[in-house]
């Protein structure tokens, strides 16, 4: 068949593709122009664009580090320390935010008047106070006012609190700590699928699901045994004159940043959970009650699993907000990635390169969260037959 230009020009599909190609070319040309202009200006200033400066010695100390670091180490390692601090803050924040947010969201449906009012007051108050102000509150009003190390608080001999931070029970080595985290993650994933299977069987049969429940209990028991007896826990011990040795030390800056991020983000998560539960039709509640299920069982087995498909998409956004908001921890001197990047470009005079690294870091972290949450979202969606 001969090529016909007139027919091609009348084809709507051609113009859609042509418009997209033209848009890509224009955007690419603009990016190339701006990057070329940037590089010319940097060359004129005697500092062409590049990342070789990351190999130079940093020359500054970092007060808190999850990995070994010395001032003579290169800038890239200093940024790696900031990244590790940020990742530990974000992961802990996501875990505790999920627990607090889901609890507050479910509590808003509690028949207990006091529990309901506490939940609504918490959400209404925390959501309307700026995060930076809450960060200062936790740092100056709460943790800075804890007793001095000489008068520190002993919590059941397993945790100590003073105005320098918190000291917790922790595995003896970093390898054992990673093993414990891995076991817990595997246990949570396995428990999620077993619970979903149990829920489907229980709702379908009203009395079935015993084998799935036994499997879930067995998996939880195995994980608990490994965590309790297999990690060689080190108990923090008070020393004479004040202070603590052993265990895991969490600095005052870290716990303040973590507390602010968790309680602030949890207020938004609670509203997401409440909206997700409300999206389940009343007929589902009534049908579950007609099977003789208790109010708690109705929520666990029928309502909340259906609400997950509404909860997870906006929950993804809140987790990414928590990740980006972690940059505010520099306000209380916690050495996260933004704080160390700020010191780096002040010393090197390389703000463009440093902020490219910084933006790429936050982008990768947010994309990683999105990938995990998208997989979880697909797992909880209704499957059509």
RAFEN-V87738 format. One record per backbone hydrogen bond with DSSP energy under -1.0 kcal/mol. NH is the residue of the N-H (numbers start at 1). CO is the residue of the C=O. Records with the same first field share a line. If there is no record, write none. Layout:
BEGIN
NH->CO  CO
END
This chain:
BEGIN
8->4
9->5
10->6
15->11
16->12
17->13
18->14
19->15
20->16
21->17
22->18
23->19
24->20
25->21
26->22
27->23
28->24
29->25
30->26
31->27
32->28
33->29
34->30
35->31
36->32
37->33
38->34
39->35
40->36
41->37
42->38
43->39
44->40
45->41
46->43
47->42
54->51
55->52
56->53
58->73
59->71
73->70
75->56
76->54
78->74
79->75
80->76
81->77
82->78
83->79
84->80
85->81
86->82
87->83
88->84
89->85
90->86
91->87
92->88
93->89
94->90
95->91
96->92
97->93
98->94
99->95
100->96
101->97
102->98
103->99
104->100
105->101
106->102
107->103
109->106
110->107
116->112
117->113
118->114
119->115
120->116
121->117
122->118
123->119
124->120
125->121
126->122
127->123
129->126
134->130
135->131
136->132
137->133
138->134
139->135
140->136
141->137
142->137
143->138
144->139
146->143
151->148
152->149
153->161
155->159
158->155
159->155
160->167
161->153
162->165
163->147
165->162
166->250
167->160
168->248
170->234
172->231  232
177->173
178->174
179->175
180->176
181->177
182->178
183->179
184->180
185->181
186->182
187->183
188->184
189->185
190->186
191->187
192->188
193->189
194->190
195->191
196->192
197->193
198->194
199->195
200->196
201->197
202->198
203->199
204->200
205->201
206->202
213->209
214->210
215->211
216->212
217->213
218->214
219->215
220->216
221->217
222->218
223->219
224->220
225->221
226->222
227->223
228->224
229->225
230->226
234->170
237->245
239->243
242->239
245->237
248->168
250->166
252->164
255->251
256->252
257->253
258->254
259->255
260->256
261->257
262->258
263->259
264->260
265->261
266->262
269->265
270->266
271->267
272->268
273->269
274->270
275->271
276->272
277->273
278->274
279->275
280->277
284->281
285->281
286->282
287->283
288->284
289->285
290->286
292->289
293->288
298->294
299->295
300->296
301->297
302->298
303->298
304->299
306->302
307->303
308->304
310->307
311->307
312->308
315->311
316->312
317->313
318->314
319->315
320->316
321->317
322->318
323->319
324->320
325->321
326->322
327->324
328->325
329->326
330->327
331->328
332->329
333->330
334->329
336->334
340->336
341->337
342->338
343->339
344->340
345->341
346->342
347->343
348->344
349->345
354->350
355->351
356->352
357->353
358->354
359->355
360->356
361->357
362->358
363->359
364->360
365->361
366->362
367->363
368->364
369->365
370->366
371->367
372->368
373->369
374->370
375->371
376->372
377->373
378->374
379->375
380->376
END
